Amino acid sequence: MPDLTIAEESPLTADLALLFERHTADMHADTPPESIHMMDRTELAIPEVRFFVLREGDQPLAMGAFKQIDATHAEIKSMHVLTEARGRGLSRRMLDHLLDQARAAGFARLSLETGVQPTFVAARALYAKAGFTECPPFEGYDEDPNSVFMTRTLA
């Protein structure tokens, strides 16, 4: 079985199309359009974003990113694991990688926005288990009945 690797890549890499298609479909599955806060591939391809891909051999199975808000605060963006690869701990592996990379980049706080819909139950549980707690909306967000905002400090 090929080794799992996580590396920083461009979100515009051609073989990531399926990850982005599935991520977009999941975000639109049961969330009203005005409450979808995902960034598309081109929006992720900016200097303020660090984008990572988890691969098994050459096959991309998961992605995750964080976007700088200010000198000490960043936001998790575009966490997604392909459905057929779920149940293997890959979400936690990607989240741990994002936490480590954000800490190494000098951020003191990492926050996120996720949905309240059933689609996001597992994600909210993952974040809570990793030490994230609910918080008010942060940079660029307003109160939204379809959103949950979470944050944690990076020690």
C-alpha positions in Angstrom: 0.0 0.0 0.0 1.4 3.4 -0.9 2.4 5.8 1.9 0.3 8.7 2.9 1.9 12.1 2.4 0.7 15.7 3.0 2.4 18.5 1.1 1.8 22.1 0.2 0.5 22.3 -3.4 -1.3 24.8 -5.6 -5.1 24.5 -5.5 -5.0 24.8 -9.3 -3.2 21.4 -9.7 -5.2 19.5 -12.4 -5.6 16.2 -10.5 -7.5 18.0 -7.7 -10.6 18.5 -9.7 -12.5 15.6 -8.1 -11.7 17.0 -4.6 -13.1 20.4 -5.5 -16.1 19.0 -7.3 -17.0 16.9 -4.2 -16.3 19.7 -1.8 -18.5 22.1 -3.8 -21.3 19.5 -4.0 -21.2 18.9 -0.2 -21.3 22.6 0.5 -24.3 23.0 -1.7 -26.1 19.8 -0.6 -28.2 21.3 2.3 -26.8 24.8 2.9 -28.6 27.9 1.6 -26.5 29.7 -1.0 -26.2 32.9 1.1 -24.6 30.8 3.9 -21.9 29.1 1.8 -18.5 30.6 2.7 -16.2 28.3 0.7 -13.4 29.6 -1.5 -13.1 28.3 -5.0 -9.8 27.1 -6.4 -8.7 30.4 -7.8 -9.6 32.2 -4.5 -7.4 29.8 -2.7 -4.5 30.5 -5.0 -3.4 33.7 -3.2 -0.4 34.5 -1.0 -2.5 34.6 2.2 -3.5 31.0 1.8 -1.5 27.9 2.4 -3.1 24.9 0.7 -2.2 21.2 1.5 -3.1 17.9 -0.2 -3.1 14.5 1.4 -2.1 11.8 -1.1 -1.9 8.0 -1.0 0.8 7.5 -3.6 -0.2 9.8 -6.4 -3.9 9.8 -5.6 -5.2 13.0 -3.8 -7.6 11.9 -1.1 -8.0 15.1 1.1 -7.3 18.8 1.1 -7.1 21.5 3.7 -6.0 25.1 3.8 -5.6 28.1 6.2 -5.9 31.7 5.3 -4.1 34.5 7.2 -6.5 36.9 8.8 -3.8 39.0 10.5 -0.3 38.5 12.0 -1.6 36.1 14.8 -4.9 34.7 13.5 -5.7 32.3 10.6 -8.8 30.6 9.4 -9.2 27.0 8.2 -10.6 26.8 4.7 -11.6 23.9 2.4 -11.2 20.9 4.6 -12.4 17.9 2.6 -11.8 14.1 2.4 -13.2 12.1 -0.5 -16.2 10.0 0.7 -14.6 6.7 -0.3 -11.5 7.5 1.9 -13.4 8.5 5.0 -13.3 6.4 8.2 -9.5 6.1 8.1 -8.6 9.1 10.3 -7.5 11.2 7.3 -9.6 14.2 8.5 -7.8 14.2 11.8 -4.4 13.8 10.1 -5.1 16.8 7.8 -6.4 18.9 10.8 -3.3 18.0 12.8 -1.1 19.0 9.9 -3.0 22.4 9.5 -2.6 23.0 13.2 1.2 22.2 13.1 1.7 24.3 10.0 -0.2 27.3 11.4 1.7 27.1 14.6 5.0 26.9 12.7 4.0 29.9 10.7 3.6 31.9 13.9 -0.1 32.1 14.3 -1.4 32.1 17.9 -5.1 31.4 17.0 -6.9 29.3 14.3 -10.6 29.7 13.7 -13.1 28.2 11.3 -16.7 28.5 10.1 -18.7 25.3 9.5 -22.4 24.5 9.0 -25.2 23.6 11.4 -26.7 21.1 9.0 -26.5 17.3 9.5 -23.8 17.2 6.7 -21.4 18.9 9.1 -22.0 16.8 12.3 -18.8 14.8 11.9 -16.8 17.9 11.1 -18.0 19.8 14.2 -17.2 16.7 16.3 -13.7 16.5 14.8 -13.0 20.2 15.6 -14.4 19.9 19.1 -12.2 16.9 19.8 -9.2 18.8 18.5 -9.8 21.6 21.1 -11.9 24.1 19.1 -14.7 25.8 20.9 -17.6 27.8 19.6 -17.0 31.6 19.3 -18.7 34.6 17.9 -18.3 35.4 14.2 -14.8 36.6 13.3 -13.2 38.6 10.5 -15.5 39.0 7.6 -18.4 37.0 9.0 -21.8 38.0 10.4 -24.2 36.1 12.6 -25.7 33.3 10.5 -28.3 30.7 11.7 -26.6 28.2 9.3 -23.1 28.7 10.6 -21.1 27.6 13.6 -17.9 29.5 14.4 -15.1 27.8 16.3 -11.6 28.8 17.4 -8.7 27.6 19.4 -5.4 28.9 20.5 -2.1 27.4 19.3 0.3 26.8 22.1 
